[in-house]
């Protein structure tokens, strides 16, 4: 597994060096069960709109296992970890876009963590680079996944000066 990760990093930097291609890696790790069909379809729509250079991968882990795995996870400097939690900071879409753009320009893989019903422990929140609250409201897992997918697309449109986001 580690060899595959190093190979992916090598390919990413090789393409950047050889062709000037920057592949933007985004990993979304979500607690709970896989998404229902309506949620999967909506998230895929935003992924389809993003296209390349964005490479989005989803990983679904049972809620209990997610917390145990994250407690052991090293949170490396190559990753910009965004922990989605109601106790986080509430920011605007343009501010969010700037955070993502900076992480991408720094060559970091952006990792979103979407917790289960009880959120994350304080230790996990402290290890993250940014703890993000969508709102003062609390949302179910499926809606949270959709919000993350839509906000990634919106952030890309803001950074590119696209027509999707209106001020």
PyMOL commands that set and color helices and strands:
alter all, ss='L'
color gray80, all
select helices_A, chain A and resi 2-19+37-50+63-72+93-105+122-127+141-160
alter helices_A, ss='H'
color red, helices_A
select strands_A, chain A and resi 24-31+54-61+79-89+109-114+130-132
alter strands_A, ss='S'
color yellow, strands_A
deselect
rebuild
show_as cartoon
